Amino acid sequence: MSQSRPDSSFRGASKYVLDEELAKIVNISMAMEMPLLLKGEPGTGKTMLAYAIAEALNMRLIVLNVKSNMKLVEALYQYDTLTRLNDSRFGDSKRDVSNIEEYIKMGKIGQGFVASEKVALLIDEIDKADTDFQDDMLDVLDQMQFDIIEIDKIITARKRPVIIITSNAKKDLSDPFLGRCNFHHIAFPDQDLMRDIIHIHFPDISKELMQNAIRSFYKMRDFRGIEKKPATRELINWIRALKADSDFRVKDLVKGDIPYLGVLFKKSPDYSLARNLNLRMRL
């Protein structure tokens, strides 16, 4: 397929704050018709970027959540042999049992190919899959077609999807895979960008609460020994909890009294460590 410019540029969405570098790589990937591979720690907005692109460009979003034992064919299509067997046994179905195609169901990638409109396709956490899955998947995405062997039929994409692939970098991706994607690492937001993010979610938040909540949040992220650092979504939920508590006072944060640690820390060792460190800070 020849390269074409996207119908419109992506400049962010209602709940997604976009920096200039990320905007450029999204738009050039669409123009080049290449998958965009996103890496970064959990909670940096990799997955939400695909939702934001779909929202901003008015596209349907199809999400493939990759599993460690997933086979590529599952992402392309499934042949429902059990339903066909039951139909042939009981004979009360409107389907033609002799027509195998009636028992072919498209997987997530397949759905993106047969869609009549241009869609956004999110392939989430590709690093969970093995190398063969990764490389074979990109062969399919390069060629924009795959075979359904049971009916000897080639499915060719009607319109090339906008493809976003995310990785938490738990496993290295193969060189051939990396060579066929554009790449961007989404760093954790600095405090200035985080203020912009929080203001979008809480447009009426007081300056005092925003400053002290963000200051306390980054201090807790820096606690030594924390395995799973709280991410942006935890901060948003934490501020929501603070605003919902009629007894909460911002001056408590100033004093180092951090409530609702369970909203920020989701693992027992992290919670216990944060609680103990918080108690020491208050002494």
Buried (B, 14 or more C-beta within 10 A) or exposed (E): EEEEEBEEBBEBBEEBBBEEEBBBBBBBBBEEBBBBBBBBBBBBBBBBBBBBBBBBBEBBBBBBEBEEEBEBBBBBBBBBEEBBEBBEEEEEEEEEBEEBEBBBEBBBBBBBBEBEEBBBBBBBBBBBBBEEBBBBBBEBBEEBEBBBEEEEEEBEBBBBBBBBBBBBEEBEBBEEBEEBBBBBBBEBBEEEBBBEBBEBBBEEBEEEBBBBBBEBBBBBBEBEEBEBBBBBEBBBBBBBBBBEEEEBEBEBBEEBBBBBBEBBBEEEEBBEBBBEBBEEEEE
